[in-house]
Amino acid sequence: MPIYEYQCTKCGESFEVRQSMGADGSSLNCPKCKAKNPKRLISSFSSIGSESFGSSGYGGSTCSTGNCSTGTCGLPMM
Ligand SMILES: [Zn+2]
């Protein structure tokens, strides 16, 4: 079962969730502040642009997680 990384849109906390393929994060809560609907961070191996990010204006130009070595920040790996 794949592990997805989410980021809280309220406090910025990032956390990993193991869930089945195709599941969304609508039922998840931030482990820190309990806010709903965390944003899923794009992983390097999954399809890009499969989901609409709505009006959040996701740019993907900066690493907001500090986990660049894992390739989960949205930036391409060198
Ligand atoms: Zn939070």
N, CA, C, O and the ligand as a Tripos MOL2 file, in Angstrom:
@<TRIPOS>MOLECULE
protein
  313   311    79     0     0
PROTEIN
NO_CHARGES

@<TRIPOS>ATOM
      1 N           0.8500   -1.2020    0.0000 N.3       1 MET1
      2 CA          0.0000    0.0000    0.0000 C.3       1 MET1
      3 C           0.8790    1.2430    0.0000 C.2       1 MET1
      4 O           1.7780    1.3720    0.8310 O.2       1 MET1
      5 N           0.6240    2.1440   -0.9180 N.am      2 PRO2
      6 CA          1.5050    3.3210   -1.0360 C.3       2 PRO2
      7 C           1.3430    4.2950    0.1240 C.2       2 PRO2
      8 O           0.3000    4.3590    0.7750 O.2       2 PRO2
      9 N           2.3970    5.0370    0.3550 N.am      3 ILE3
     10 CA          2.3700    6.0600    1.3980 C.3       3 ILE3
     11 C           2.3340    7.4290    0.7380 C.2       3 ILE3
     12 O           3.1640    7.7550   -0.1110 O.2       3 ILE3
     13 N           1.3640    8.2090    1.1420 N.am      4 TYR4
     14 CA          1.2440    9.5490    0.5980 C.3       4 TYR4
     15 C           1.6490   10.5710    1.6480 C.2       4 TYR4
     16 O           1.4860   10.3660    2.8500 O.2       4 TYR4
     17 N           2.1740   11.6640    1.1550 N.am      5 GLU5
     18 CA          2.5520   12.7270    2.0670 C.3       5 GLU5
     19 C           1.5660   13.8800    1.9220 C.2       5 GLU5
     20 O           1.2560   14.3280    0.8190 O.2       5 GLU5
     21 N           1.0940   14.3350    3.0470 N.am      6 TYR6
     22 CA          0.1440   15.4450    3.0670 C.3       6 TYR6
     23 C           0.7170   16.6110    3.8450 C.2       6 TYR6
     24 O           1.5730   16.4570    4.7160 O.2       6 TYR6
     25 N           0.2120   17.7790    3.4980 N.am      7 GLN7
     26 CA          0.6020   18.9580    4.2520 C.3       7 GLN7
     27 C          -0.6490   19.7080    4.6820 C.2       7 GLN7
     28 O          -1.5450   19.9590    3.8770 O.2       7 GLN7
     29 N          -0.6980   20.0570    5.9460 N.am      8 CYS8
     30 CA         -1.8190   20.8100    6.4860 C.3       8 CYS8
     31 C          -1.8410   22.2070    5.8820 C.2       8 CYS8
     32 O          -0.8220   22.8960    5.8310 O.2       8 CYS8
     33 N          -3.0220   22.6080    5.4260 N.am      9 THR9
     34 CA         -3.1320   23.9390    4.8200 C.3       9 THR9
     35 C          -3.2710   25.0240    5.8720 C.2       9 THR9
     36 O          -3.2380   26.2160    5.5640 O.2       9 THR9
     37 N          -3.4250   24.6030    7.1050 N.am     10 LYS10
     38 CA         -3.6230   25.5850    8.1820 C.3      10 LYS10
     39 C          -2.3270   25.9000    8.9210 C.2      10 LYS10
     40 O          -1.9460   27.0610    9.0710 O.2      10 LYS10
     41 N          -1.6490   24.8340    9.3840 N.am     11 CYS11
     42 CA         -0.4430   25.0760   10.1890 C.3      11 CYS11
     43 C           0.8350   24.6980    9.4500 C.2      11 CYS11
     44 O           1.9350   24.9970    9.9140 O.2      11 CYS11
     45 N           0.6900   24.0350    8.2910 N.am     12 GLY12
     46 CA          1.8660   23.7120    7.5010 C.3      12 GLY12
     47 C           2.5310   22.4010    7.8850 C.2      12 GLY12
     48 O           3.5620   22.0340    7.3210 O.2      12 GLY12
     49 N           1.9470   21.6970    8.8420 N.am     13 GLU13
     50 CA          2.4970   20.4180    9.2640 C.3      13 GLU13
     51 C           2.4230   19.4090    8.1220 C.2      13 GLU13
     52 O           1.3860   19.2790    7.4720 O.2      13 GLU13
     53 N           3.5200   18.6970    7.8780 N.am     14 SER14
     54 CA          3.4840   17.6460    6.8680 C.3      14 SER14
     55 C           3.5440   16.2880    7.5480 C.2      14 SER14
     56 O           4.2410   16.1020    8.5460 O.2      14 SER14
     57 N           2.7980   15.3430    6.9850 N.am     15 PHE15
     58 CA          2.7410   14.0250    7.5890 C.3      15 PHE15
     59 C           2.4530   12.9870    6.5140 C.2      15 PHE15
     60 O           1.9140   13.2970    5.4520 O.2      15 PHE15
     61 N           2.8190   11.7680    6.8140 N.am     16 GLU16
     62 CA          2.6320   10.6990    5.8380 C.3      16 GLU16
     63 C           1.4630    9.8180    6.2380 C.2      16 GLU16
     64 O           1.2500    9.5280    7.4150 O.2      16 GLU16
     65 N           0.7120    9.4010    5.2340 N.am     17 VAL17
     66 CA         -0.4440    8.5520    5.4710 C.3      17 VAL17
     67 C          -0.3810    7.3630    4.5230 C.2      17 VAL17
     68 O          -0.1560    7.5160    3.3230 O.2      17 VAL17
     69 N          -0.5790    6.1960    5.0750 N.am     18 ARG18
     70 CA         -0.6220    5.0020    4.2420 C.3      18 ARG18
     71 C          -2.0780    4.7230    3.8930 C.2      18 ARG18
     72 O          -2.9000    4.4830    4.7770 O.2      18 ARG18
     73 N          -2.3860    4.7540    2.6270 N.am     19 GLN19
     74 CA         -3.7660    4.5380    2.2120 C.3      19 GLN19
     75 C          -3.8020    3.8830    0.8380 C.2      19 GLN19
     76 O          -2.8100    3.8500    0.1110 O.2      19 GLN19
     77 N          -4.9490    3.3790    0.5180 N.am     20 SER20
     78 CA         -5.0910    2.6460   -0.7330 C.3      20 SER20
     79 C          -5.0020    3.5800   -1.9360 C.2      20 SER20
     80 O          -5.2720    4.7770   -1.8410 O.2      20 SER20
     81 N          -4.6180    3.0010   -3.0590 N.am     21 MET21
     82 CA         -4.4690    3.7580   -4.2850 C.3      21 MET21
     83 C          -5.8070    4.4040   -4.6580 C.2      21 MET21
     84 O          -6.8520    3.7540   -4.6410 O.2      21 MET21
     85 N          -5.7530    5.6760   -4.9880 N.am     22 GLY22
     86 CA         -6.9580    6.3590   -5.4380 C.3      22 GLY22
     87 C          -7.7310    7.0360   -4.3290 C.2      22 GLY22
     88 O          -8.6710    7.7860   -4.5910 O.2      22 GLY22
     89 N          -7.3410    6.7770   -3.0790 N.am     23 ALA23
     90 CA         -8.0260    7.4410   -1.9740 C.3      23 ALA23
     91 C          -7.6240    8.9090   -1.9240 C.2      23 ALA23
     92 O          -6.5260    9.2880   -2.3320 O.2      23 ALA23
     93 N          -8.5180    9.7040   -1.4250 N.am     24 ASP24
     94 CA         -8.1680   11.1180   -1.2870 C.3      24 ASP24
     95 C          -8.0170   11.4880    0.1900 C.2      24 ASP24
     96 O          -8.2320   10.6580    1.0740 O.2      24 ASP24
     97 N          -7.6560   12.7070    0.4360 N.am     25 GLY25
     98 CA         -7.3840   13.1120    1.8140 C.3      25 GLY25
     99 C          -8.5320   13.8430    2.4730 C.2      25 GLY25
    100 O          -8.3540   14.5120    3.4900 O.2      25 GLY25
    101 N          -9.7170   13.7110    1.8850 N.am     26 SER26
    102 CA        -10.8470   14.4880    2.4070 C.3      26 SER26
    103 C         -11.2730   14.0550    3.8050 C.2      26 SER26
    104 O         -11.9100   14.8160    4.5320 O.2      26 SER26
    105 N         -10.9150   12.8260    4.1750 N.am     27 SER27
    106 CA        -11.3280   12.3270    5.4870 C.3      27 SER27
    107 C         -10.2060   12.4200    6.5180 C.2      27 SER27
    108 O         -10.3570   11.9980    7.6640 O.2      27 SER27
    109 N          -9.0780   12.9810    6.0820 N.am     28 LEU28
    110 CA         -7.9280   13.0520    6.9770 C.3      28 LEU28
    111 C          -7.9350   14.3300    7.8100 C.2      28 LEU28
    112 O          -8.5260   15.3450    7.4420 O.2      28 LEU28
    113 N          -7.2620   14.2330    8.9330 N.am     29 ASN29
    114 CA         -7.1030   15.4030    9.7850 C.3      29 ASN29
    115 C          -5.6260   15.6080   10.0840 C.2      29 ASN29
    116 O          -4.8600   14.6490   10.1740 O.2      29 ASN29
    117 N          -5.2450   16.8330   10.2320 N.am     30 CYS30
    118 CA         -3.8830   17.1490   10.6280 C.3      30 CYS30
    119 C          -3.6260   16.6100   12.0270 C.2      30 CYS30
    120 O          -4.4180   16.8670   12.9340 O.2      30 CYS30
    121 N          -2.5300   15.8620   12.2300 N.am     31 PRO31
    122 CA         -2.2260   15.2980   13.5480 C.3      31 PRO31
    123 C          -1.8410   16.3680   14.5640 C.2      31 PRO31
    124 O          -1.8010   16.1110   15.7680 O.2      31 PRO31
    125 N          -1.5680   17.5250   14.0830 N.am     32 LYS32
    126 CA         -1.1010   18.5930   14.9660 C.3      32 LYS32
    127 C          -2.2350   19.5260   15.4000 C.2      32 LYS32
    128 O          -2.4320   19.7700   16.5910 O.2      32 LYS32
    129 N          -2.9830   20.0500   14.4050 N.am     33 CYS33
    130 CA         -4.0230   21.0310   14.7410 C.3      33 CYS33
    131 C          -5.4230   20.5320   14.4160 C.2      33 CYS33
    132 O          -6.4110   21.2300   14.6470 O.2      33 CYS33
    133 N          -5.5000   19.3030   13.8720 N.am     34 LYS34
    134 CA         -6.7930   18.6560   13.5880 C.3      34 LYS34
    135 C          -7.5830   19.3150   12.4680 C.2      34 LYS34
    136 O          -8.7760   19.0550   12.3180 O.2      34 LYS34
    137 N          -6.9400   20.1560   11.6890 N.am     35 ALA35
    138 CA         -7.6290   20.7720   10.5640 C.3      35 ALA35
    139 C          -7.9320   19.7260    9.4950 C.2      35 ALA35
    140 O          -7.1960   18.7510    9.3460 O.2      35 ALA35
    141 N          -8.9970   19.9300    8.7670 N.am     36 LYS36
    142 CA         -9.4050   18.9730    7.7450 C.3      36 LYS36
    143 C          -8.8120   19.3230    6.3920 C.2      36 LYS36
    144 O          -8.2290   20.3870    6.1830 O.2      36 LYS36
    145 N          -8.9890   18.3710    5.4830 N.am     37 ASN37
    146 CA         -8.5940   18.5530    4.0930 C.3      37 ASN37
    147 C          -7.1410   18.9970    3.9040 C.2      37 ASN37
    148 O          -6.8880   20.0820    3.3800 O.2      37 ASN37
    149 N          -6.1930   18.1690    4.3260 N.am     38 PRO38
    150 CA         -4.7970   18.4980    4.0520 C.3      38 PRO38
    151 C          -4.5010   18.3920    2.5600 C.2      38 PRO38
    152 O          -5.2000   17.6880    1.8310 O.2      38 PRO38
    153 N          -3.5000   19.0670    2.1260 N.am     39 LYS39
    154 CA         -3.1080   19.0570    0.7180 C.3      39 LYS39
    155 C          -2.1360   17.9100    0.4630 C.2      39 LYS39
    156 O          -1.1570   17.7440    1.1910 O.2      39 LYS39
    157 N          -2.4080   17.1280   -0.5640 N.am     40 ARG40
    158 CA         -1.4830   16.0370   -0.8660 C.3      40 ARG40
    159 C          -0.2950   16.5890   -1.6420 C.2      40 ARG40
    160 O          -0.4560   17.3200   -2.6200 O.2      40 ARG40
    161 N           0.8860   16.2280   -1.1910 N.am     41 LEU41
    162 CA          2.0910   16.6360   -1.8930 C.3      41 LEU41
    163 C           2.3660   15.6500   -3.0100 C.2      41 LEU41
    164 O           2.1680   14.4440   -2.8620 O.2      41 LEU41
    165 N           2.8210   16.1780   -4.1180 N.am     42 ILE42
    166 CA          3.0570   15.3280   -5.2790 C.3      42 ILE42
    167 C           4.3090   14.4910   -5.0750 C.2      42 ILE42
    168 O           5.3730   15.0200   -4.7550 O.2      42 ILE42
    169 N           4.1790   13.2020   -5.2590 N.am     43 SER43
    170 CA          5.3470   12.3350   -5.1770 C.3      43 SER43
    171 C           5.9480   12.1720   -6.5640 C.2      43 SER43
    172 O           5.2680   12.3500   -7.5740 O.2      43 SER43
    173 N           7.2060   11.8370   -6.5980 N.am     44 SER44
    174 CA          7.9400   11.8460   -7.8510 C.3      44 SER44
    175 C           7.5410   10.7130   -8.7810 C.2      44 SER44
    176 O           7.8090   10.7650   -9.9810 O.2      44 SER44
    177 N           6.9090    9.7060   -8.2360 N.am     45 PHE45
    178 CA          6.6150    8.5310   -9.0670 C.3      45 PHE45
    179 C           5.1610    8.4570   -9.5280 C.2      45 PHE45
    180 O           4.8300    7.6720  -10.4170 O.2      45 PHE45
    181 N           4.3020    9.2630   -8.9320 N.am     46 SER46
    182 CA          2.8970    9.1920   -9.3100 C.3      46 SER46
    183 C           2.6020   10.1330  -10.4680 C.2      46 SER46
    184 O           3.4310   10.9710  -10.8210 O.2      46 SER46
    185 N           1.4470    9.9970  -11.0440 N.am     47 SER47
    186 CA          1.0670   10.8360  -12.1630 C.3      47 SER47
    187 C           0.9490   12.2880  -11.7310 C.2      47 SER47
    188 O           0.4390   12.5930  -10.6540 O.2      47 SER47
    189 N           1.4230   13.1630  -12.5770 N.am     48 ILE48
    190 CA          1.4120   14.5820  -12.2450 C.3      48 ILE48
    191 C           0.1980   15.2520  -12.8920 C.2      48 ILE48
    192 O          -0.1180   15.0090  -14.0570 O.2      48 ILE48
    193 N          -0.4530   16.0710  -12.1360 N.am     49 GLY49
    194 CA         -1.5690   16.8240  -12.6740 C.3      49 GLY49
    195 C          -2.8530   16.0280  -12.7780 C.2      49 GLY49
    196 O          -3.7570   16.4120  -13.5200 O.2      49 GLY49
    197 N          -2.9520   14.9300  -12.0520 N.am     50 SER50
    198 CA         -4.1550   14.1140  -12.1220 C.3      50 SER50
    199 C          -5.2970   14.7350  -11.3360 C.2      50 SER50
    200 O          -6.4680   14.4570  -11.5910 O.2      50 SER50
    201 N          -4.9490   15.5570  -10.4030 N.am     51 GLU51
    202 CA         -5.9740   16.1810   -9.5830 C.3      51 GLU51
    203 C          -5.8690   17.7010   -9.6940 C.2      51 GLU51
    204 O          -4.7810   18.2570   -9.8450 O.2      51 GLU51
    205 N          -6.9850   18.3330   -9.6190 N.am     52 SER52
    206 CA         -6.9890   19.7870   -9.6250 C.3      52 SER52
    207 C          -6.6300   20.3110   -8.2430 C.2      52 SER52
    208 O          -7.1190   19.8160   -7.2280 O.2      52 SER52
    209 N          -5.7800   21.3070   -8.2200 N.am     53 PHE53
    210 CA         -5.4320   21.9000   -6.9400 C.3      53 PHE53
    211 C          -6.3190   23.0970   -6.6340 C.2      53 PHE53
    212 O          -6.0820   23.8440   -5.6840 O.2      53 PHE53
    213 N          -7.3380   23.2590   -7.4540 N.am     54 GLY54
    214 CA         -8.2940   24.3200   -7.1880 C.3      54 GLY54
    215 C          -7.6650   25.6910   -7.2790 C.2      54 GLY54
    216 O          -6.8920   25.9740   -8.1950 O.2      54 GLY54
    217 N          -7.9960   26.5340   -6.3330 N.am     55 SER55
    218 CA         -7.5180   27.9030   -6.3600 C.3      55 SER55
    219 C          -6.3300   28.1130   -5.4330 C.2      55 SER55
    220 O          -5.9680   29.2440   -5.1080 O.2      55 SER55
    221 N          -5.7250   26.9940   -5.0100 N.am     56 SER56
    222 CA         -4.6300   27.1050   -4.0640 C.3      56 SER56
    223 C          -3.3680   27.6820   -4.7070 C.2      56 SER56
    224 O          -2.4650   28.1520   -4.0150 O.2      56 SER56
    225 N          -3.3210   27.6390   -6.0290 N.am     57 GLY57
    226 CA         -2.1880   28.2220   -6.7270 C.3      57 GLY57
    227 C          -0.8950   27.4680   -6.4780 C.2      57 GLY57
    228 O           0.1560   28.0730   -6.2670 O.2      57 GLY57
    229 N          -0.9760   26.1540   -6.5050 N.am     58 TYR58
    230 CA          0.2110   25.3430   -6.2610 C.3      58 TYR58
    231 C           1.2430   25.5420   -7.3610 C.2      58 TYR58
    232 O           0.9650   25.3000   -8.5360 O.2      58 TYR58
    233 N           2.4300   25.9820   -6.9760 N.am     59 GLY59
    234 CA          3.4380   26.2740   -7.9760 C.3      59 GLY59
    235 C           4.4510   25.1660   -8.1150 C.2      59 GLY59
    236 O           4.9310   24.9050   -9.2180 O.2      59 GLY59
    237 N           4.7860   24.5110   -7.0330 N.am     60 GLY60
    238 CA          5.7500   23.4290   -7.0710 C.3      60 GLY60
    239 C           7.1670   23.8970   -7.2950 C.2      60 GLY60
    240 O           8.0340   23.0990   -7.6520 O.2      60 GLY60
    241 N           7.4200   25.1750   -7.0940 N.am     61 SER61
    242 CA          8.7510   25.6820   -7.3750 C.3      61 SER61
    243 C           9.6200   25.7400   -6.1250 C.2      61 SER61
    244 O          10.8310   25.9470   -6.2120 O.2      61 SER61
    245 N           9.0070   25.5590   -4.9820 N.am     62 THR62
    246 CA          9.7830   25.5950   -3.7610 C.3      62 THR62
    247 C           9.5030   24.3650   -2.9070 C.2      62 THR62
    248 O           8.3900   23.8390   -2.9090 O.2      62 THR62
    249 N          10.4940   23.9230   -2.1940 N.am     63 CYS63
    250 CA         10.3010   22.7930   -1.3040 C.3      63 CYS63
    251 C           9.8100   23.2970    0.0470 C.2      63 CYS63
    252 O          10.5130   24.0230    0.7490 O.2      63 CYS63
    253 N           8.6140   22.9060    0.3900 N.am     64 SER64
    254 CA          8.0390   23.4010    1.6430 C.3      64 SER64
    255 C           8.1660   22.3900    2.7730 C.2      64 SER64
    256 O           7.7870   22.6640    3.9120 O.2      64 SER64
    257 N           8.7020   21.2210    2.4490 N.am     65 THR65
    258 CA          8.7440   20.1660    3.4540 C.3      65 THR65
    259 C          10.1360   19.9630    4.0200 C.2      65 THR65
    260 O          10.2860   19.4630    5.1340 O.2      65 THR65
    261 N          11.1560   20.3450    3.2660 N.am     66 GLY66
    262 CA         12.5190   20.1040    3.7020 C.3      66 GLY66
    263 C          12.9480   18.6600    3.5310 C.2      66 GLY66
    264 O          13.9610   18.2220    4.0740 O.2      66 GLY66
    265 N          12.1370   17.9200    2.7480 N.am     67 ASN67
    266 CA         12.4410   16.5050    2.5360 C.3      67 ASN67
    267 C          12.8770   16.2390    1.0980 C.2      67 ASN67
    268 O          12.4690   15.2480    0.4920 O.2      67 ASN67
    269 N          13.6820   17.1020    0.5750 N.am     68 CYS68
    270 CA         14.0690   16.9770   -0.8320 C.3      68 CYS68
    271 C          14.7060   15.6420   -1.1560 C.2      68 CYS68
    272 O          14.5260   15.1320   -2.2620 O.2      68 CYS68
    273 N          15.4330   15.0730   -0.2410 N.am     69 SER69
    274 CA         16.1430   13.8300   -0.4960 C.3      69 SER69
    275 C          15.2090   12.6680   -0.7430 C.2      69 SER69
    276 O          15.6160   11.6490   -1.3010 O.2      69 SER69
    277 N          13.9770   12.8080   -0.3380 N.am     70 THR70
    278 CA         13.0080   11.7430   -0.5380 C.3      70 THR70
    279 C          12.2820   11.8810   -1.8590 C.2      70 THR70
    280 O          11.6050   10.9520   -2.3000 O.2      70 THR70
    281 N          12.4190   13.0530   -2.5030 N.am     71 GLY71
    282 CA         11.7280   13.2600   -3.7700 C.3      71 GLY71
    283 C          10.2550   13.4940   -3.6120 C.2      71 GLY71
    284 O           9.5030   13.3560   -4.5770 O.2      71 GLY71
    285 N           9.8200   13.8430   -2.4280 N.am     72 THR72
    286 CA          8.3920   14.0280   -2.2060 C.3      72 THR72
    287 C           7.9900   15.4820   -2.1400 C.2      72 THR72
    288 O           6.8390   15.7970   -1.8370 O.2      72 THR72
    289 N           8.9110   16.3610   -2.4160 N.am     73 CYS73
    290 CA          8.5970   17.7840   -2.2940 C.3      73 CYS73
    291 C           8.0380   18.3480   -3.5810 C.2      73 CYS73
    292 O           7.6370   19.5120   -3.6120 O.2      73 CYS73
    293 N           7.9990   17.5600   -4.6490 N.am     74 GLY74
    294 CA          7.4590   18.0540   -5.9020 C.3      74 GLY74
    295 C           8.5240   18.4900   -6.8880 C.2      74 GLY74
    296 O           8.2380   18.7190   -8.0630 O.2      74 GLY74
    297 N           9.7390   18.6030   -6.4110 N.am     75 LEU75
    298 CA         10.8100   18.9870   -7.3180 C.3      75 LEU75
    299 C          11.4110   17.7430   -7.9600 C.2      75 LEU75
    300 O          11.5260   16.7010   -7.3140 O.2      75 LEU75
    301 N          11.7930   17.8500   -9.2260 N.am     76 PRO76
    302 CA         12.4260   16.6950   -9.8570 C.3      76 PRO76
    303 C          13.7710   16.3920   -9.2380 C.2      76 PRO76
    304 O          14.5050   17.2960   -8.8390 O.2      76 PRO76
    305 N          14.0860   15.1180   -9.1610 N.am     77 MET77
    306 CA         15.3660   14.7220   -8.5630 C.3      77 MET77
    307 C          16.4540   14.7900   -9.6150 C.2      77 MET77
    308 O          16.2280   14.4660  -10.7810 O.2      77 MET77
    309 N          17.6240   15.2100   -9.2000 N.am     78 MET78
    310 CA         18.7450   15.3260  -10.1370 C.3      78 MET78
    311 C          19.3010   13.9460  -10.4600 C.2      78 MET78
    312 O          20.2520   13.8280  -11.2340 O.2      78 MET78
    313 ZN         -2.3060   21.4750   10.9610 Zn       79 ZN79
@<TRIPOS>BOND
     1     1     2 1
     2     2     3 1
     3     3     4 2
     4     3     5 am
     5     5     6 1
     6     6     7 1
     7     7     8 2
     8     7     9 am
     9     9    10 1
    10    10    11 1
    11    11    12 2
    12    11    13 am
    13    13    14 1
    14    14    15 1
    15    15    16 2
    16    15    17 am
    17    17    18 1
    18    18    19 1
    19    19    20 2
    20    19    21 am
    21    21    22 1
    22    22    23 1
    23    23    24 2
    24    23    25 am
    25    25    26 1
    26    26    27 1
    27    27    28 2
    28    27    29 am
    29    29    30 1
    30    30    31 1
    31    31    32 2
    32    31    33 am
    33    33    34 1
    34    34    35 1
    35    35    36 2
    36    35    37 am
    37    37    38 1
    38    38    39 1
    39    39    40 2
    40    39    41 am
    41    41    42 1
    42    42    43 1
    43    43    44 2
    44    43    45 am
    45    45    46 1
    46    46    47 1
    47    47    48 2
    48    47    49 am
    49    49    50 1
    50    50    51 1
    51    51    52 2
    52    51    53 am
    53    53    54 1
    54    54    55 1
    55    55    56 2
    56    55    57 am
    57    57    58 1
    58    58    59 1
    59    59    60 2
    60    59    61 am
    61    61    62 1
    62    62    63 1
    63    63    64 2
    64    63    65 am
    65    65    66 1
    66    66    67 1
    67    67    68 2
    68    67    69 am
    69    69    70 1
    70    70    71 1
    71    71    72 2
    72    71    73 am
    73    73    74 1
    74    74    75 1
    75    75    76 2
    76    75    77 am
    77    77    78 1
    78    78    79 1
    79    79    80 2
    80    79    81 am
    81    81    82 1
    82    82    83 1
    83    83    84 2
    84    83    85 am
    85    85    86 1
    86    86    87 1
    87    87    88 2
    88    87    89 am
    89    89    90 1
    90    90    91 1
    91    91    92 2
    92    91    93 am
    93    93    94 1
    94    94    95 1
    95    95    96 2
    96    95    97 am
    97    97    98 1
    98    98    99 1
    99    99   100 2
   100    99   101 am
   101   101   102 1
   102   102   103 1
   103   103   104 2
   104   103   105 am
   105   105   106 1
   106   106   107 1
   107   107   108 2
   108   107   109 am
   109   109   110 1
   110   110   111 1
   111   111   112 2
   112   111   113 am
   113   113   114 1
   114   114   115 1
   115   115   116 2
   116   115   117 am
   117   117   118 1
   118   118   119 1
   119   119   120 2
   120   119   121 am
   121   121   122 1
   122   122   123 1
   123   123   124 2
   124   123   125 am
   125   125   126 1
   126   126   127 1
   127   127   128 2
   128   127   129 am
   129   129   130 1
   130   130   131 1
   131   131   132 2
   132   131   133 am
   133   133   134 1
   134   134   135 1
   135   135   136 2
   136   135   137 am
   137   137   138 1
   138   138   139 1
   139   139   140 2
   140   139   141 am
   141   141   142 1
   142   142   143 1
   143   143   144 2
   144   143   145 am
   145   145   146 1
   146   146   147 1
   147   147   148 2
   148   147   149 am
   149   149   150 1
   150   150   151 1
   151   151   152 2
   152   151   153 am
   153   153   154 1
   154   154   155 1
   155   155   156 2
   156   155   157 am
   157   157   158 1
   158   158   159 1
   159   159   160 2
   160   159   161 am
   161   161   162 1
   162   162   163 1
   163   163   164 2
   164   163   165 am
   165   165   166 1
   166   166   167 1
   167   167   168 2
   168   167   169 am
   169   169   170 1
   170   170   171 1
   171   171   172 2
   172   171   173 am
   173   173   174 1
   174   174   175 1
   175   175   176 2
   176   175   177 am
   177   177   178 1
   178   178   179 1
   179   179   180 2
   180   179   181 am
   181   181   182 1
   182   182   183 1
   183   183   184 2
   184   183   185 am
   185   185   186 1
   186   186   187 1
   187   187   188 2
   188   187   189 am
   189   189   190 1
   190   190   191 1
   191   191   192 2
   192   191   193 am
   193   193   194 1
   194   194   195 1
   195   195   196 2
   196   195   197 am
   197   197   198 1
   198   198   199 1
   199   199   200 2
   200   199   201 am
   201   201   202 1
   202   202   203 1
   203   203   204 2
   204   203   205 am
   205   205   206 1
   206   206   207 1
   207   207   208 2
   208   207   209 am
   209   209   210 1
   210   210   211 1
   211   211   212 2
   212   211   213 am
   213   213   214 1
   214   214   215 1
   215   215   216 2
   216   215   217 am
   217   217   218 1
   218   218   219 1
   219   219   220 2
   220   219   221 am
   221   221   222 1
   222   222   223 1
   223   223   224 2
   224   223   225 am
   225   225   226 1
   226   226   227 1
   227   227   228 2
   228   227   229 am
   229   229   230 1
   230   230   231 1
   231   231   232 2
   232   231   233 am
   233   233   234 1
   234   234   235 1
   235   235   236 2
   236   235   237 am
   237   237   238 1
   238   238   239 1
   239   239   240 2
   240   239   241 am
   241   241   242 1
   242   242   243 1
   243   243   244 2
   244   243   245 am
   245   245   246 1
   246   246   247 1
   247   247   248 2
   248   247   249 am
   249   249   250 1
   250   250   251 1
   251   251   252 2
   252   251   253 am
   253   253   254 1
   254   254   255 1
   255   255   256 2
   256   255   257 am
   257   257   258 1
   258   258   259 1
   259   259   260 2
   260   259   261 am
   261   261   262 1
   262   262   263 1
   263   263   264 2
   264   263   265 am
   265   265   266 1
   266   266   267 1
   267   267   268 2
   268   267   269 am
   269   269   270 1
   270   270   271 1
   271   271   272 2
   272   271   273 am
   273   273   274 1
   274   274   275 1
   275   275   276 2
   276   275   277 am
   277   277   278 1
   278   278   279 1
   279   279   280 2
   280   279   281 am
   281   281   282 1
   282   282   283 1
   283   283   284 2
   284   283   285 am
   285   285   286 1
   286   286   287 1
   287   287   288 2
   288   287   289 am
   289   289   290 1
   290   290   291 1
   291   291   292 2
   292   291   293 am
   293   293   294 1
   294   294   295 1
   295   295   296 2
   296   295   297 am
   297   297   298 1
   298   298   299 1
   299   299   300 2
   300   299   301 am
   301   301   302 1
   302   302   303 1
   303   303   304 2
   304   303   305 am
   305   305   306 1
   306   306   307 1
   307   307   308 2
   308   307   309 am
   309   309   310 1
   310   310   311 1
   311   311   312 2
@<TRIPOS>SUBSTRUCTURE
     1 MET1         2 RESIDUE 1 A MET
     2 PRO2         6 RESIDUE 1 A PRO
     3 ILE3        10 RESIDUE 1 A ILE
     4 TYR4        14 RESIDUE 1 A TYR
     5 GLU5        18 RESIDUE 1 A GLU
     6 TYR6        22 RESIDUE 1 A TYR
     7 GLN7        26 RESIDUE 1 A GLN
     8 CYS8        30 RESIDUE 1 A CYS
     9 THR9        34 RESIDUE 1 A THR
    10 LYS10       38 RESIDUE 1 A LYS
    11 CYS11       42 RESIDUE 1 A CYS
    12 GLY12       46 RESIDUE 1 A GLY
    13 GLU13       50 RESIDUE 1 A GLU
    14 SER14       54 RESIDUE 1 A SER
    15 PHE15       58 RESIDUE 1 A PHE
    16 GLU16       62 RESIDUE 1 A GLU
    17 VAL17       66 RESIDUE 1 A VAL
    18 ARG18       70 RESIDUE 1 A ARG
    19 GLN19       74 RESIDUE 1 A GLN
    20 SER20       78 RESIDUE 1 A SER
    21 MET21       82 RESIDUE 1 A MET
    22 GLY22       86 RESIDUE 1 A GLY
    23 ALA23       90 RESIDUE 1 A ALA
    24 ASP24       94 RESIDUE 1 A ASP
    25 GLY25       98 RESIDUE 1 A GLY
    26 SER26      102 RESIDUE 1 A SER
    27 SER27      106 RESIDUE 1 A SER
    28 LEU28      110 RESIDUE 1 A LEU
    29 ASN29      114 RESIDUE 1 A ASN
    30 CYS30      118 RESIDUE 1 A CYS
    31 PRO31      122 RESIDUE 1 A PRO
    32 LYS32      126 RESIDUE 1 A LYS
    33 CYS33      130 RESIDUE 1 A CYS
    34 LYS34      134 RESIDUE 1 A LYS
    35 ALA35      138 RESIDUE 1 A ALA
    36 LYS36      142 RESIDUE 1 A LYS
    37 ASN37      146 RESIDUE 1 A ASN
    38 PRO38      150 RESIDUE 1 A PRO
    39 LYS39      154 RESIDUE 1 A LYS
    40 ARG40      158 RESIDUE 1 A ARG
    41 LEU41      162 RESIDUE 1 A LEU
    42 ILE42      166 RESIDUE 1 A ILE
    43 SER43      170 RESIDUE 1 A SER
    44 SER44      174 RESIDUE 1 A SER
    45 PHE45      178 RESIDUE 1 A PHE
    46 SER46      182 RESIDUE 1 A SER
    47 SER47      186 RESIDUE 1 A SER
    48 ILE48      190 RESIDUE 1 A ILE
    49 GLY49      194 RESIDUE 1 A GLY
    50 SER50      198 RESIDUE 1 A SER
    51 GLU51      202 RESIDUE 1 A GLU
    52 SER52      206 RESIDUE 1 A SER
    53 PHE53      210 RESIDUE 1 A PHE
    54 GLY54      214 RESIDUE 1 A GLY
    55 SER55      218 RESIDUE 1 A SER
    56 SER56      222 RESIDUE 1 A SER
    57 GLY57      226 RESIDUE 1 A GLY
    58 TYR58      230 RESIDUE 1 A TYR
    59 GLY59      234 RESIDUE 1 A GLY
    60 GLY60      238 RESIDUE 1 A GLY
    61 SER61      242 RESIDUE 1 A SER
    62 THR62      246 RESIDUE 1 A THR
    63 CYS63      250 RESIDUE 1 A CYS
    64 SER64      254 RESIDUE 1 A SER
    65 THR65      258 RESIDUE 1 A THR
    66 GLY66      262 RESIDUE 1 A GLY
    67 ASN67      266 RESIDUE 1 A ASN
    68 CYS68      270 RESIDUE 1 A CYS
    69 SER69      274 RESIDUE 1 A SER
    70 THR70      278 RESIDUE 1 A THR
    71 GLY71      282 RESIDUE 1 A GLY
    72 THR72      286 RESIDUE 1 A THR
    73 CYS73      290 RESIDUE 1 A CYS
    74 GLY74      294 RESIDUE 1 A GLY
    75 LEU75      298 RESIDUE 1 A LEU
    76 PRO76      302 RESIDUE 1 A PRO
    77 MET77      306 RESIDUE 1 A MET
    78 MET78      310 RESIDUE 1 A MET
    79 ZN79       313 GROUP 0 **** ****
